[in-house]
Amino acid sequence: MELLKKRILSEGRVMGEDVLKVDMFLNHQIDVGLLGEIGKEFHTRFAGKNINKILTVEASGIGIACITAQQFSVPVVFAKKGYNRNVGNDIFLSDVFSFTKGENTKIGVSRSFIGPNDRVLIIDDFLANGEAVNGLIGILNQAGATLCGVGIVIEKAYQKGGRLLREKGVDIQSLVIIKSMKGGKIEFV
Ligand code: 5GP
């Protein structure tokens, strides 16, 4: 997606070699016009898959998921963070290691909002090592729901998540794939 590449090159900030900050348009201040184009692109890429629900994880996935859901006319469910072990049986839980925070967290979704009749598209802002997406897939598996695909705004190809998920046969569509950020220079695949 050329529009997105341009914004990343002009406004993205590389932290170390691994973290890209896109707080100007995606993760803090949000360019809703750009988000609208992202939603349309995901809709085109996953058309015909009979998706009836979109799943993401709080917080930065929610805006992207909502604008995509508007295209599909389906609801969004977002996994909440920070559950402990004592939540009872009403919640599907997964463990996720946060790449940016360097810590484990539990994410959870109420059993009321996801079940065996759901055909789900997972949406997230970044794909690095695949922890967040794997955690969400774990929730779908517990619920007996069908995974139809994974839509990612920015994938970093030099981290292992994309490769591992594609090896498992998951249909991942990343709108932009970064090959390298060595020396602060962003190169796309
Ligand atoms: P993963 O779970 O695939 O290792 O990492 C993806 C999650 O970590 C995303 O939900 C995103 O919030 C965060 N993340 C990973 N890499 C980056 C990055 O380079 N920049 C930002 N802003 N977030 C990232």
Residues whose N, C-alpha, C, O or C-beta is under 5 A from the ligand:
A	BS01	5GP	D18 V19 L20 K21 F97 F99 T100 D124 F126 L127 A128 N129 G130 E131 A132 V133 G161
